[in-house]
Amino acid sequence: GEKFSLALDSQGSLWCIGCNQEGQLGLGNASSCYTITRNPYLKDILMISAGFEHSLVLDSSGRVYAFGSNEFGQ
């Protein structure tokens, strides 16, 4: 993403680091993370996508989560 990164481990956990001014890390706040942090809210993740100031996550139940900026409908 723009100024942030997402990673997915083999157990389906989402990890994040970087700028979070739009909530794009999905941590429920807008505080940036300067150390890699596991997202405690999301489990059994299959796919991730990091956009400019938003993120998309697909879990094993087929649910899609979107978080971050929605300035242009993303």
N, C-alpha and C positions, 0 to 999 in steps of 0.2 A: 504494500500500500504506500501511500504518500506519508513518509516519516514514521511508519510503523511496520511491524512484521508479525505474521501469524505463522505458527507451526503446528503440525498435527503429529502426535506420537503413535506408536503401534497399538496402544491401548485405547485409542479414540479420544484422548484428552487434547484440548486446545490450549496452546501456549501463546503468549503475546508479549510484545515489548515495544516501547516507543511512545509517540505522541498519541494522546487520547482526548484531545480537546472537543471532539464531536461524539465521544462515547464509542468510537469504532473498535475498541478492544473488547466490548461486551461485558465489562466488569461492573456495570451499574453506576458508574460515576464518570467524571471527565478529568480524572487525575492521570497524568502520564506515568508510565512505568519505565524505570531505568535499569531494572533487572528482569530477566525473563520470568514470567508469572503464569501459573496454570489458572485457567478460567474455572472457578469452582461451580459455576451454574450450568455448564454444558458438558454432557457425557455421551459416549458412544457416537462420536462424530466420524463421519465418513469422508466428507469433502469440505474444503474451505476456499474462499476467494477474498482477497484483500483489494479493495478499490481505492479511490483517491482519499476519501474520508469516510468510508463505509466498509462493512464486511458482510459476507453471506456465509452461512454454515448449514450443512445438511447432516442430519443425524440418522441413525440406523432405522428409525421408525418412519422415515420419509418426511419429517418436518424440516422446514427451511426457516432459519432465523436470520433476520437482517438487523443490523445495528449501526449507529453512526449518523452521519449527515443524511438528510433527506431533502436537501435544498432543491434538487432537480428531479425528485421522484424516485431516487435510487433506493 
